[in-house]
Amino acid sequence: MPLKAIIDCRTVIGPELSQEAWNELAVRHRHGLAVTMACCGAPGHLRTSGRGLRHFYHATGSGCHYAEESKEHLAIKYLVYRASVAEGWETQVECPSPDRSWIADVSATKGGRTVVFEVQVSPISPAELAERDAHYQNAGIESYWLLADFPNRSRVLAAWYDTSLAGDGGPRAEDVFSIDRSLFSTGPENHLFSAKSIRSAGLRVKDQSLFTTNNPEIPIAVWVREVLNGNYLRYLEETRAAISYRRRLLILAAPLLERLHAFYPSIRDRTFHKRLASLARTRQPAQSEPEFRKRSAAIASEIDWIEKEYRSMMAEESGLFFWKSTGKKSAMRPVFRLESEKKVRQLEERIAVIDRWESSFNAAMRTLEQDGSDLHPVDPDQE
């Protein structure tokens, strides 16, 4: 049900008329004054909703899809229109494209910038939403959607989002040891913007209010103002940029965390001490026991050092990890602080220490295993 029609060769927006002017039009229409629907050119009539909103409706059999608009759609569209006018923008309702291939619910223009708003009260598939928004993107028009069925489409939108994240070829956050997947969790408006560059907000039809990931209830007039002054687009862009940055950090950190995860069983099971003890049990009595004990004691000391170094790195005091409950009794797990490139470099430096130490340990053990060799203890300061 449109808010505007063509009467006496001019565009008339019903809610903008005074009650007196509206009554006069109604009388003239009953006496033959033609009302032409601006959306399709079909005949129309005047009507006032139960809430007092003056609007037009199509004559029976027009075949125009606007004839199917609900009263809720009409009321919300008018709220968007009034909010845009209040911000000083040149505003139109039911604004068609030059070729009339689409009609925007509300179009606002100011200073060379055009913003259109689409109110979607009825369900719309994600594919249809993307197709319809492509008309605006291809025309270079800044479009915003008020979507009532976000919750019903959240799974599809999340799948789009996950696919867009994986487009860089990097690993999924849930597949990387010690990464908090919630760093990449966000809401449907960000899913849509990150995946398809579609700008949107959730719509609560009955309350005539909006919601986003970070704000459970936003008056429509407030949101329209934030859109028109550019703040809402900045929010979407900043969120996408932050997530993109975390993805770059994840790609850098993933192999380091995988290496750390692979090293952990050796610390947990005291593998290095066990390997040294096993060697001691297999020694021949004829071999030089004092020299062996001296070398093995040095290696044991270095094993103690790397175990302490590992635990120091994993402690919250290091600034690299924090510990989070797994939800299973008192079980905790380490989570890497995926905050900056500096953190990743610090992790890389600590992993390099582990790599150098393990290489040195293996070399020392090979030497110790050789009968009669010139044995050398592990040097923690080497390289």
Residue, then its C-alpha position, 0 to 999 in steps of 0.5 A: m500500500p503506497l504512501k503516494a499517488i498522482i492526483d491532478c498531475r502532481t505527486v501527493i504524499g498522503p501523510e503530508l496532507s492536512q486532515e482538511a486537504w485529505n478530506e477534500l481529496a476524498v470528496r473529489h475522488r468520490h465525485g470522479l477525481a482520478v487517483t493514479m498509483a505512482c508505482c504502476g500507473a494503475p487506478g487507486h483509492l484513498r484510505t486511512s489506516g486504523r492508526g490514522l495513517r493516510h495512504f493509497y491503495h490499488a483498485t482491484g485487479s491491478g496486479c501490482h506487487y505494491a498492492e500486497e503491502s501490509k499495514e505494518h510495512l506502510a507504517i514503518k516506511y513512513l517512519v523512515y521517510r519522516a526521519s529522513v525528512a527531519e534530518g534535512w534530506e530531500t526524501q521520496v517514498e516509493c522512488p522508482s529506478p529510471d527503467r522502473s526495474w525496481i522501486a525503493d521504499v524510501s530514497a534520501t538525497k543530500g550533497g550528492r549522496t543518495v541513500v535508499f531504505e528497503v523495509q522487508v516485513s515479509p520473509i525473503s530468501p538470502a538469495e533474493l535479498a542478494e539479487r535485489d541488493a545487487h541492483y543498488q550496488n550495480a547502480g552505485i547506490e547506498s542501500y539499507w535493509l530493515l529485515a524482519d526475518f533475521p533470526n530465521r535466516s541466521r544459519v544461511l547468513a552465518a554460512w555465507y560469512d564463514t565462507s567469506l572468511a575461508g576465502d583467504g585460504g587460511p584455517r578455520a578458527e575452530d581448527v586452530f589450537s588455543i584460538d577463541r572462536s568467539l573472536f570471529s563471532t558476530g551478528p547477522e548484519n555483520h554477516l551480510f556486510s562481510a560476506k555480501s556488502i549488504r547493509s542491514a539491520g534487524l526489524r521488530v515489526k510490532d515494536q517498530s524498532l530495530f536491533t543489531t549485534n551490539n544494540p538490542e533495541i534502536p528506535i527507527a528514527v535514531w537508526v536512520r539518523e546514524v545511517l544518514n550521518g555515516n556512523y552506521l556504515r562506519y560501524l559495519e566497515e570497522t567491524r569487517a576490518a577488525i575481523s579481517y585483521r584478526r584473520r590475518l593474525l590467525i593465519l600468522a599464528a596458526p603454524l606457531l600454535e600447531r607447533l606449540h600443540a605438538f610440543y605439549p605432550s613432551i612436557r605433559d608426559r616428561t618425555f625428555h626426562k624419560r628418554l634420558a632415564s631410558l638411556a641410563r638403564t641401557r648403558q654398559p657397566a664398562q663405560s665411563e659412569p662418572e663422565f656419563r653421569k656428569r653429561s646426563a646431569a647437565i642435560a637433565s638440568e636443561i630439560d628442567w629449564i625448557e619445561k619451566e620456560y614452556r610453563s612460563m610462556m603458557a602462564e597468563e603473566s607472559g601476556l601471550f595466553f589466558w586460561k578459559s573454562t572448557g565448561k567441563k568441571s574445573a577443566m581449563r584451556p589456554v587461549f592465545r591473545l590474538e590481539s596484534e602482530k606484536k603478540v604473534r612475533q612474541l609467540e614466534e620468538r618463544i617458539a624459536v627458543i623451543d625449536r633451538w632447544e629441542s634441536s640441541f637436546n637431540a644432538a646432545m642425546r645422540t652424542l651421549e648414546q655414542d660409546g667413547s664419544d667426546l660428550h658435550p652438554v646442552d648449552p641453553d644460550q647457544e644460537 
